[in-house]
Protein backbone atom coordinates (compact mmCIF):
# COMPACT_ATOMS: atom_id res chain seq x y z
CA UNK A 1 0.00 0.00 0.00
CA UNK A 2 1.46 3.37 -1.02
CA UNK A 3 2.03 5.99 1.63
CA UNK A 4 -0.05 9.10 1.30
CA UNK A 5 1.88 12.34 0.89
CA UNK A 6 1.19 14.94 3.56
CA UNK A 7 2.27 18.36 2.25
CA UNK A 8 1.66 19.76 5.75
CA UNK A 9 4.32 17.44 7.21
CA UNK A 10 7.19 19.43 8.71
CA UNK A 11 9.81 17.13 7.13
CA UNK A 12 8.28 17.69 3.68
CA UNK A 13 8.14 21.45 4.24
CA UNK A 14 11.79 21.50 5.39
CA UNK A 15 12.89 19.72 2.20
CA UNK A 16 10.83 22.07 0.04
CA UNK A 17 12.32 25.04 1.89
CA UNK A 18 15.85 23.85 1.05
CA UNK A 19 15.08 23.05 -2.58
CA UNK A 20 12.91 26.12 -3.05
CA UNK A 21 15.76 28.51 -2.33
CA UNK A 22 17.36 29.70 -5.55
CA UNK A 23 20.61 27.96 -6.45
CA UNK A 24 20.58 25.37 -3.63
CA UNK A 25 19.78 22.44 -5.93
CA UNK A 26 22.45 23.59 -8.40
CA UNK A 27 25.07 23.81 -5.64
CA UNK A 28 24.15 20.43 -4.19
CA UNK A 29 24.14 18.88 -7.65
CA UNK A 30 27.52 20.40 -8.48
CA UNK A 31 29.05 19.07 -5.27
CA UNK A 32 27.82 15.56 -6.15
CA UNK A 33 30.88 15.37 -8.43
CA UNK A 34 33.14 15.79 -5.40
CA UNK A 35 34.72 18.46 -3.18
CA UNK A 36 35.34 21.86 -4.72
CA UNK A 37 36.87 25.15 -3.74
CA UNK A 38 34.84 28.35 -3.83
CA UNK A 39 36.27 29.52 -7.16
CA UNK A 40 35.54 26.16 -8.79
CA UNK A 41 31.97 26.26 -7.55
CA UNK A 42 31.55 29.81 -8.81
CA UNK A 43 32.72 28.76 -12.30
CA UNK A 44 30.54 25.65 -12.38
CA UNK A 45 27.43 27.35 -11.01
CA UNK A 46 26.86 29.74 -13.91
CA UNK A 47 24.80 32.78 -13.01
CA UNK A 48 25.36 32.65 -9.25
CA UNK A 49 27.13 35.71 -7.90
CA UNK A 50 29.85 35.33 -5.28
CA UNK A 51 27.76 36.97 -2.56
CA UNK A 52 24.78 34.67 -3.16
CA UNK A 53 26.99 31.58 -3.50
CA UNK A 54 28.63 32.39 -0.17
CA UNK A 55 25.24 32.89 1.52
CA UNK A 56 23.84 29.66 0.08
CA UNK A 57 26.89 27.67 1.13
CA UNK A 58 26.57 29.04 4.69
CA UNK A 59 22.88 28.08 4.72
CA UNK A 60 23.57 24.58 3.40
CA UNK A 61 26.38 24.19 5.94
CA UNK A 62 24.09 25.26 8.80
CA UNK A 63 21.57 22.63 7.69
CA UNK A 64 24.23 19.91 7.77
CA UNK A 65 24.25 19.34 4.01
CA UNK A 66 27.64 20.85 3.18
CA UNK A 67 30.95 20.55 5.01
CA UNK A 68 33.39 23.47 4.91
CA UNK A 69 37.05 22.61 5.44
CA UNK A 70 39.64 25.33 5.94
CA UNK A 71 43.22 24.44 5.05
CA UNK A 72 45.66 26.70 6.87
CA UNK A 73 48.71 28.02 5.14
CA UNK A 74 49.54 30.61 2.62
CA UNK A 75 47.18 30.82 0.90
CA UNK A 76 44.28 29.76 3.08
CA UNK A 77 42.12 27.35 1.10
CA UNK A 78 38.51 26.49 1.74
CA UNK A 79 37.02 23.32 0.29
CA UNK A 80 33.34 22.44 0.26
CA UNK A 81 31.99 18.91 0.15
CA UNK A 82 28.71 17.14 0.81
CA UNK A 83 27.98 15.52 4.13
CA UNK A 84 26.11 12.21 4.14
CA UNK A 85 22.89 14.24 4.41
CA UNK A 86 23.92 16.24 1.37
CA UNK A 87 24.83 13.11 -0.58
CA UNK A 88 21.28 11.86 -0.04
CA UNK A 89 20.18 14.67 -2.40
CA UNK A 90 21.36 12.54 -5.34
CA UNK A 91 18.34 10.23 -5.03
CA UNK A 92 16.00 13.22 -4.80
CA UNK A 93 17.66 14.87 -7.81
CA UNK A 94 17.17 11.75 -9.95
CA UNK A 95 13.49 11.59 -8.95
CA UNK A 96 13.02 15.27 -9.83
CA UNK A 97 14.81 14.76 -13.14
CA UNK A 98 12.51 11.82 -14.03
CA UNK A 99 9.49 13.91 -13.17
CA UNK A 100 10.86 16.83 -15.20
CA UNK A 101 11.22 14.56 -18.24
CA UNK A 102 7.59 13.55 -17.84
CA UNK A 103 6.55 17.20 -17.61
CA UNK A 104 8.46 18.19 -20.73
CA UNK A 105 7.24 15.25 -22.81
CA UNK A 106 4.21 15.89 -25.00
CA UNK A 107 1.03 14.83 -23.21
CA UNK A 108 -0.41 11.51 -24.31
CA UNK A 109 -3.86 11.52 -25.84
CA UNK A 110 -6.32 10.13 -23.34
CA UNK A 111 -8.71 7.51 -24.54
CA UNK A 112 -12.31 8.13 -23.74
CA UNK A 113 -15.03 5.80 -24.88
CA UNK A 114 -12.72 4.16 -27.41
CA UNK A 115 -11.55 7.41 -29.03
CA UNK A 116 -9.10 10.16 -28.21
CA UNK A 117 -10.79 13.07 -26.59
CA UNK A 118 -10.27 16.03 -24.38
CA UNK A 119 -9.98 15.40 -20.64
C-alpha positions as CSV (number, residue, x, y, z in Angstrom):
1,X,0.0,0.0,0.0
2,X,1.5,3.4,-1.0
3,X,2.0,6.0,1.6
4,X,-0.1,9.1,1.3
5,X,1.9,12.3,0.9
6,X,1.2,14.9,3.6
7,X,2.3,18.4,2.3
8,X,1.7,19.8,5.7
9,X,4.3,17.4,7.2
10,X,7.2,19.4,8.7
11,X,9.8,17.1,7.1
12,X,8.3,17.7,3.7
13,X,8.1,21.4,4.2
14,X,11.8,21.5,5.4
15,X,12.9,19.7,2.2
16,X,10.8,22.1,0.0
17,X,12.3,25.0,1.9
18,X,15.9,23.9,1.0
19,X,15.1,23.1,-2.6
20,X,12.9,26.1,-3.0
21,X,15.8,28.5,-2.3
22,X,17.4,29.7,-5.6
23,X,20.6,28.0,-6.4
24,X,20.6,25.4,-3.6
25,X,19.8,22.4,-5.9
26,X,22.5,23.6,-8.4
27,X,25.1,23.8,-5.6
28,X,24.1,20.4,-4.2
29,X,24.1,18.9,-7.6
30,X,27.5,20.4,-8.5
31,X,29.1,19.1,-5.3
32,X,27.8,15.6,-6.1
33,X,30.9,15.4,-8.4
34,X,33.1,15.8,-5.4
35,X,34.7,18.5,-3.2
36,X,35.3,21.9,-4.7
37,X,36.9,25.2,-3.7
38,X,34.8,28.3,-3.8
39,X,36.3,29.5,-7.2
40,X,35.5,26.2,-8.8
41,X,32.0,26.3,-7.5
42,X,31.5,29.8,-8.8
43,X,32.7,28.8,-12.3
44,X,30.5,25.6,-12.4
45,X,27.4,27.4,-11.0
46,X,26.9,29.7,-13.9
47,X,24.8,32.8,-13.0
48,X,25.4,32.6,-9.3
49,X,27.1,35.7,-7.9
50,X,29.9,35.3,-5.3
51,X,27.8,37.0,-2.6
52,X,24.8,34.7,-3.2
53,X,27.0,31.6,-3.5
54,X,28.6,32.4,-0.2
55,X,25.2,32.9,1.5
56,X,23.8,29.7,0.1
57,X,26.9,27.7,1.1
58,X,26.6,29.0,4.7
59,X,22.9,28.1,4.7
60,X,23.6,24.6,3.4
61,X,26.4,24.2,5.9
62,X,24.1,25.3,8.8
63,X,21.6,22.6,7.7
64,X,24.2,19.9,7.8
65,X,24.2,19.3,4.0
66,X,27.6,20.9,3.2
67,X,31.0,20.6,5.0
68,X,33.4,23.5,4.9
69,X,37.0,22.6,5.4
70,X,39.6,25.3,5.9
71,X,43.2,24.4,5.1
72,X,45.7,26.7,6.9
73,X,48.7,28.0,5.1
74,X,49.5,30.6,2.6
75,X,47.2,30.8,0.9
76,X,44.3,29.8,3.1
77,X,42.1,27.3,1.1
78,X,38.5,26.5,1.7
79,X,37.0,23.3,0.3
80,X,33.3,22.4,0.3
81,X,32.0,18.9,0.2
82,X,28.7,17.1,0.8
83,X,28.0,15.5,4.1
84,X,26.1,12.2,4.1
85,X,22.9,14.2,4.4
86,X,23.9,16.2,1.4
87,X,24.8,13.1,-0.6
88,X,21.3,11.9,0.0
89,X,20.2,14.7,-2.4
90,X,21.4,12.5,-5.3
91,X,18.3,10.2,-5.0
92,X,16.0,13.2,-4.8
93,X,17.7,14.9,-7.8
94,X,17.2,11.7,-9.9
95,X,13.5,11.6,-9.0
96,X,13.0,15.3,-9.8
97,X,14.8,14.8,-13.1
98,X,12.5,11.8,-14.0
99,X,9.5,13.9,-13.2
100,X,10.9,16.8,-15.2
101,X,11.2,14.6,-18.2
102,X,7.6,13.6,-17.8
103,X,6.5,17.2,-17.6
104,X,8.5,18.2,-20.7
105,X,7.2,15.2,-22.8
106,X,4.2,15.9,-25.0
107,X,1.0,14.8,-23.2
108,X,-0.4,11.5,-24.3
109,X,-3.9,11.5,-25.8
110,X,-6.3,10.1,-23.3
111,X,-8.7,7.5,-24.5
112,X,-12.3,8.1,-23.7
113,X,-15.0,5.8,-24.9
114,X,-12.7,4.2,-27.4
115,X,-11.6,7.4,-29.0
116,X,-9.1,10.2,-28.2
117,X,-10.8,13.1,-26.6
118,X,-10.3,16.0,-24.4
119,X,-10.0,15.4,-20.6
